[in-house]
Amino acid sequence: MHIRSALVLTIALLFATEAFAVRTLVDRADEKTGQQIRVLYVVPSDSVDEDLDNNGKILNSVSSFQTWFNGQAARKLKIDTFSGLPDIGFVRLTKTDAAMKGTDPNNISIATGHAFVLNRIEIELKAMGQIAPSKLYAVYYGGGSFYACGGGGYPPLIKLQTGAMYLKGTPPGSICSTQPVGASATVPRYQDYGMLHEVMHTMGVVASQAPNQHKTGHVYDTSSGNPHRDLMYTPRTSADAFWGYTEGLILDINRDDYFAHSGSFLDAQDSPFIPPATPVVSMTSPAAGATVSGSSVAVSASAYDDVAVLGVQFKLDGANLGGEDTSEPYSVVWNSTLASTGSHTLTAVARDAVPNVITSASRAVTVAASGIPTVSITAPSAGAVVSGDSVTVSADASDDVAVLGVQFKVDGSNLGAEDTVAPHSILWDTKPFTNASHSLTAVVRDAAPNSRTSAAVPVTINNAPPVPDPIDPGNPPENTKIPQFSIALLSDMANATESIIGTSPVIKLITGAIPSSVEAPDPGVTVATIVLPSDWLTLVATAGDVRTEKIGTWSDLAADATGTPTHFRICETPGSPCYAQSNVTGAGGGGFMEISPANVVAGDVVTVTSFSITEGNQ
């Protein structure tokens, strides 16, 4: 297709025009996957190199028509980029401008016809290794043409991969050689619109079936008051208006000919060169409704994005199937023997850098019976934090005949006994296990016997450390302090043997001076009652008559708030006869119990669980 007086198209992808590209003679590594459009600055062997690929002019041109197209379609042309900017290549042809223009105005042959400049450009580029099969090419051609201002392919009629603007074109009555390239990075003009117009032709726009198509791939929308403002416009006769590029063009007036229309003919919005702003992904195998079996089922998907697809994650029944595939072709091998017999759903999730995340339409498949049971942990979920003595661990298990049992395991060791009745579950007491990450699995077996181990489910145990019972429900736990025995208390305890005071004696801390005898009434108030365990006393006869009493290690028991000297009594039970007594001072040392008066208040009870001291210590 050719531009004689006007043409254009655009899409998004805003580029920073401050950073002009470094000239490249080769197609640098693609940043996007799949089909895309590469931009070239091509100059005949004897034409002036105006440095348009380096001075920002072509960069501005691409940016301007991308900006326009994005405003019209909320999409971007998929331009080949390098370091985030269009990968603009430079090519110096082997033929002169005159040879490329041709000598035959009757257009008898491609080799010499005036109308075939674009064909000769593509032939030259292919011979120089500049054409890749998966790309279209937007060529800013620094040579001339007697026939048109630009040209493009028009498949299936004209099967070319290039669209070009002839920057030095001089067809009769044209303006193309006087129009600047990339005068603005945001507002396209003639050459910028024209390049977009020719690239659209090379995509097959406008289809011959379109209602307003005429002159092989152009439109004249008679229902519009301004048909000349359509991107793909060309006049019917010389009486029609000139292309309205100065008025601002429109992408498919009335949206009925080539973009986002409702017809059954070619629609440019479906082109891989104009992808949606979000990734597009679809399952390609296995086929919908397929029956699969074995350990090597190929699962694949196609995906593309206007910039780049970063990865595709396949899912089986909503759960990840293998790891994310970050390169084309997107696929994973599925061991279907690990899945239960019957219907399952496959999907693919594509993501880009925005990030946009899109899930494909689901695809139902049937897993054939394999004779091997299947099992999967259903609770707790992977990554869960668990605690306590009643964590439910459950699994789903199936077999083509019958499941005989499921054995749960923690870190490879059996967790309780095998569960032989569905639904399969067990209560897990996590307290004997360390506060750390652990792995749960389930092993299923049938009568064959066949067995299978489920995928491991990682969980983290987080049991809080035990907190000592408070001295009194009305006091916080920090008031629970364990006192130390002094030599005086130890001696009295040794004298008040188990046979005298029983197996669960108490020590009473009492305010006021010590009574004259253990039988005398106490003058003060009992501030703490220390209840000893039943195994409080163990006598061990050793050299020098040193005894070890198994009673415990105590520290910092408070008496009263003022630190008034107190005394203690050793009694059989609270309120029963007492058999030993002694002074207690707040100073500590000197054979007396150490007192810290700020921690325990009157009426507190301390229950001692287990400890040991040796006569003669402290």
Number of C-alpha atoms within 10 A of each C-alpha: 26 26 26 20 20 27 33 30 27 33 26 26 25 20 20 14 17 10 12 18 19 11 15 15 12 13 20 13 11 15 17 19 19 19 19 22 22 23 26 26 22 24 25 22 18 14 18 10 15 12 13 21 24 19 17 21 21 26 29 27 28 32 29 28 34 31 24 25 24 19 15 17 18 13 22 26 27 28 30 26 21 16 10 13 20 23 27 28 22 24 20 19 18 15 16 15 20 15 15 26 24 22 14 15 13 10 14 12 12 15 18 19 21 22 24 22 28 29 23 20 22 20 15 19 19 12 10 13 10 18 19 14 7 10 17 24 24 25 30 26 22 22 24 26 25 19 24 25 27 32 30 30 27 24 17 11 9 14 14 20 24 28 33 33 33 28 21 21 24 19 18 11 8 16 16 25 18 12 14 15 21 24 18 19 23 18 18 30 24 21 29 32 29 32 29 29 31 30 30 27 29 28 27 25 28 31 25 18 15 21 15 19 21 19 14 15 26 28 29 24 22 9 10 12 8 15 24 26 27 26 28 34 31 27 19 13 7 7 7 12 14 14 22 19 22 10 10 14 28 23 23 22 23 14 12 16 30 30 20 17 17 11 14 8 14 21 21 21 16 12 15 18 24 24 21 21 19 21 24 21 23 20 24 16 16 18 13 15 13 14 14 22 19 14 12 13 16 14 21 21 23 19 25 25 27 25 26 20 27 20 21 29 22 29 20 18 14 13 11 15 19 15 12 19 16 15 12 16 14 21 23 20 13 20 16 19 22 21 23 23 22 12 15 17 16 24 25 31 23 29 24 20 12 10 11 13 17 18 19 19 14 18 20 18 18 18 19 18 19 17 15 23 29 27 25 23 23 15 16 18 12 15 13 13 15 18 17 14 13 13 15 14 21 21 23 19 26 20 22 15 13 13 22 20 21 28 22 28 20 18 13 13 12 15 19 14 12 19 16 15 11 15 12 20 22 19 13 18 15 18 16 9 14 12 16 11 15 17 17 23 25 31 23 28 24 21 12 11 10 14 20 19 19 20 15 18 20 18 18 18 18 17 18 10 8 6 8 10 14 18 23 16 9 8 13 11 14 13 20 23 19 17 20 19 24 22 19 20 24 23 16 16 22 17 12 20 15 19 7 13 20 14 17 16 23 26 23 24 28 25 23 16 16 22 17 10 12 17 11 10 10 18 12 15 15 22 20 25 24 20 21 21 19 14 15 20 22 14 13 13 10 9 7 6 9 13 20 19 20 18 23 19 15 18 15 19 24 27 31 25 14 10 16 16 18 23 24 21 26 26 25 21 19 15 9 12 14 23 19 21 24 19 20 26 19 19 13 13 13 12 18 22 28 23 26 21 17 15 16 26 20 17 15 22 18 24 17 18 14 14 15 14 19 16 18 13 10 14
